Amino acid sequence: MKLDAHQHFWQYNTRDYGWISEEMNVIQRSFLPEDLHPILTASGISGCIVVQARQSLEETEWLLELADKHEFIKGVVGWVDLCSENAALQLEKYAASPWLKGVRHVIQDEPDVKFVLRKDFQRGIALLKQYNLAYDLLVSKEQLPYAVELVQAFPQQRFVIDHLAKPDIKAGILSPWKEAIIAISAYPNVHCKLSGMVTEADWNNWTQEDFTPYLDTVLQAFGPERVMYGSDWPVSNVAGTYRQVFNLLQTHVHSLSQAEQQMIFGDNCRIFYNL
């Protein structure tokens, strides 16, 4: 079974999705399960993990409702306010759903590069294990070194880095991102999603070779046992089709064994999120 470990749905409006600029007008519309399902089927993918795109409890409830209705949605990475004193109550409520597999906060948009070291945030992270929930780390390359300190402090918590921690692929810059990725990969409780790459490249002129040093770095650091394919659809549409994103990774890993490719395109996601 092949799985897409990272995609989104939304009912578009300018209030909730103000980050979708005019430059991204191709995604200034709604994207729903009926839009994605035929695309997954065409690529031979059986299911997906849908990830929050709004920082609200309403978002989590809506995504869980979608998972109830659509069999191909295998799990939800929702949002709860981990910094709140009510975080435990929120987690207890939503973890009652069999579809909630993890939570995420858009840390990359936080002005504090050390956000992950805040005591209130870490208090929330400490609650996740009792609900058997993973944590998706959406951090910028500048925040990544502090994420190393976070995962070190919670060795029993499952973490997955979204979008390779957003290296500067367009400019072809590797350091200091590379060193931080290698540092965080030393912790066995951390995985990495091979996702969100085309939007960090030149949207209109990227080539397969642009991604090689970044994919090589992550695959060498984590090994095929701790990485997973994610499309980041529909955000990825600003820089390529679903099939182009899928083929990009498939081409890069074609020399790996069939067992290793199956880990990357399905097994690792299934195990990590307890599907």
N, C-alpha and C positions, 0 to 999 in steps of 0.2 A: 504494500500500500504506500503510495506517494502522498505526501502532505505538504501543504504550504503553511509554514509556521508563523507567517506575519502578513496580515492584510487588514483593511478597514472597510467599514460601511458608514455612510452618512446621508442624512436628508439635508441638502445644502441650504444654508442661509448665511448672510453676511455677518450676523451677530456671532454665531458659534464658530464660524470658519473664516474669520478675518485674516488669518495667516495665508489663505489662498489668494495670492496677489493676481493682478491682471496678467503678469507674466506666466501665471499658471492657469490661464482661463480655460484650458482644456479640461480641467477638473472642477470648474465652477458649476457643478450640477450634482444631483443625487446619484449615489452608487449604492445599490441594494443587492441582496442575495440573488435575485433573479438575473442580475447583470453578470455576476461572477460565475455562477454555477456552470453555464455552458463553456466558459473560458477554461475553467479547471478541467472539465470533461475532455475538452479538445487537447489538453496537455497531458492527459492520463493521470490527473491528480484526483484522489478520492475525497479529500477533505481539507479543512483549513482551521487555523486559529485566528479568530477575529480579535483585534487589539483596539483598545479605547482610543478615540480621537478627540474627546472632550473631557475636561476635568470636572465631572459632575456625577453624582449618584444616579441621576436620571439616565446618563449614558450607560452605566453598568446594567441597570434594570432593562433598558431597551435591548442591549446586546444579548442578555440572557433570554429575553423573550424571543429574539430571532433564533437563537440556538435551539429553543424548544420547538420551533416551527420547521427548521431546516436540518435535515439529517446530515448534510455534508459539513455543517459547522460542528466541529469536534470539540471545541473549547473556546472559552472567553478569557482574555486578559483585560480585566476591568479597571476601574479607578475607585479607590476609597481615599479618604483624607487621612493618610497615615500620620500626619502631624497633629491631628485632633485628639483631644482627650477622649472622644467618643469612638476612636478607631476600632476598638475591640467590639463594640456593639455593631458597627457597620460591617465588619468582617464576619461576625456571627450570622448576621442577616443574609448576606449574599453568598457566603460559603455553604449555606444550606442548599443552594442549587448545585446539581452535579456538573453543571457546565462551567462554573468558575474555576479556572485552573491557575490563575495568577493575577497580579495587579501591576499597575504601572503609573508613574507620574512623569510628566514631560519635564524632566530635570534640565534638559538642554536649554529650555527657555528661562530658567531661573538665573537672575543676575549674579547670585552668589556662587562662585565656582566651587565652593566648599559645601554646597547644600547637603550633600550626602553625609556630611559629618555632623550635621545639626542633631542635638540630643532628642528633640521631639520626633524628627524623622526616624532616627535609629530606634527609638522606643516603638514606633509603628512597625519597623522591619522585624523587630524581635517577636512580634505577635504572629507572624506569618506561618512559622513552622507548625504551630499547633493546629492550624487549619489546612495543612499540607498544600500551601500555595507557593508558587514560584514568584520571583520578582524579575520583571523586565527592566533592565538598566538602559534608559535612553539618555545618554550623556554625550556631551561634545568632547572633542579631543582634548580641550583644555581642562575639562572636569575629570577625565579618565584617571589621572594619577590619584585623585582623592577617592575614586571608586575602588582603587586597589586597597586603600585603608578600610573601606566599608566591608568588602568581601572577606578581608582578613579578620575582621571583628566578628563575623557571623559564619563560621566554618560549616555549620549544619544547614544553612539556608541555601536553597537553589537559586542561582542568579543566571540570567542570560543577557548578554550585551546585544542591544539592538543596533543594526546598521553599521557594524564594525567600529562603533564609536565615532563615526562620521569623519574619516580622514579626508584630507584635501586632495582628492583624486584629480580634480580639474587642473590643479597646479603641479601635480606630480610630486608632492612633498611627502616624505616618509617619516622623518624624525621631527619631533620626539614622540609622535603617535606610535611608531613601531616599538620603541622601547617600553612604552606603557602597556601596550597589548601583550608583549612578552611577559611583563611583570605580572599582569592580572591573570594570565593563563596558567601561572604557577599554582593557582588555587584550584583544586579539583572540583569544587562546588560551582565553578563558573563555566558557562557555555557561551557560544557566540553565534548570532544569526548572520548568515551570509545574505544580507538584505540591504535595501536602501542605497545600493552602490551607484546606480545610474544617475540618481539625482545629485550625487556629490561630484559627478563628472561633468564634462561639457555636454549639456543636454542635446545639442544638435549635431555634435561631431565626435562623439566618443567612439573608440574602437575597442575590440577585445583586449588588445595589449595594454590599454590604459589601466586595467584592473589587475593585471598579473602580479605586480609586486605586493599589492595589498592582500589578494587572495593567498598568495604564497606565504606571506607573513603569518596570516591567521591559521592556515592549514598546518604549517610547521609548528606553530605555537600550541594550538589546541589539539591537533590531530583530527582525523576524520570522525573520532568517537564523540567529540564535543562541539560540533558545528552543525547547523541545520539551515536548509533552504527557506528563504522567505521572499515573497515577491514585493512586498510593500505596495501592492495594488490598493487603490487606484492612484496613489501619489506618484508611483513610478510612471504613470502614463504621460507625465510631462516630458519624459526623456526616452520613452520607448514603449512598445507593446508588451503585453504579458509574455507572449512567446519569445520576444527578444531577450527579456530579463531571464526567463527560464533557460533559454539556449546559452546565454552568457555563462552561467554557472555550469551547465551540463558540459559545455565545450572545455571549460577549464579542468574539470575533474575526470575527463574521459579516460585518462591513463590509470586511474585508480581501479582497484578490483571492484567487481560487481557488488560484493558485500559492503565495501566502503561507500560506494555510491548510494546503496540502499540506506545506509546509516544517515547520510547527508540529506537525502530526499524523502525520508520518512521515519525510519526507526528511532533516530535520536529525538525527534520532535515527540513521537508517541511516548517514549520512555520519560523524557524530561517533564512533560506536562501530564503524565499519568492518564493517558487517553484510554 
